[in-house]
């Protein structure tokens, strides 16, 4: 892993000029074609791919992205830097890319803090040229997979009082009036995982900034404390498909929370099994 998860545009520019660096653009192919950071490759599947947490589902996830990252030129020697349009418009998709690299055990990964909009704000160069990339053999470290939670892990955690189950979805999903960001009835059931606490993902963003960025470490710690999360907490995160939760995964790491894991299948998977319990409606502390 790189020393810093979040890097500035100036740091990325310097890094790309002095170190082996692979820059990954997670935006749509259309946005990428209209202009991107020089040398960047486009992997939009980082945002769109839906995964289940079954053995077969996680094997498919691992194989798909090991192949995609290898095709982008990652061999373990290069620093992978992932970016999206801005930190609050892509539902955390650059962070989803970072989490996938973590899941696969890639040793050098970072996120462009503020995304493409931060790069533009610094008036750094952009291009429409598509780089010629030499594919590499991407290294997968199976030991890193413990950061990924399965449906069974989440079900087991319902009886574990020492694990904070953190839902970071939007309010309509939390209370159960909508099943997803893709439509009220996109999933067959609405609600939340029982026992979860709620912290909307964008509360980790600095309000009022022209280019959205994460809050400071101290501010992130204060947000975490509102739902009982501290540096020594064990936190199980979920959202709808792992993007917003990946954003919060990064925020909690920045806040110094040591044991953070992510249920990548999230509500998209949990809601489709009628045998799994759910809750809905407001809780007494929602208005706090």
Secondary structure, 3 states (H helix, E strand, C coil): CCCCCEECHHHHHHHHHHCCEEEEECCCHHHHHHCEECCCEECCHHHHCCCCCCHHHHHHHHHHHHHHHHHCCCCCCCEEEEECCCCCCCCCHHHHHHHHHHHHCCCCEEEECCHHHHHHHCCCCEECCCCCCCCCCCCCCHHHHHHEECHHHHHHHCCCCCEEEEECCCHHHHHCCCCCCCCCCCCCCCCECCCCEECCHHHHECCCCCCCCECCHHHHHHHHHCCCCCCCCEEEEECCCCHHHHHHHHHHHHHCCCEEEEECCHHHHHCCCCCCCCECCCCCCCCC
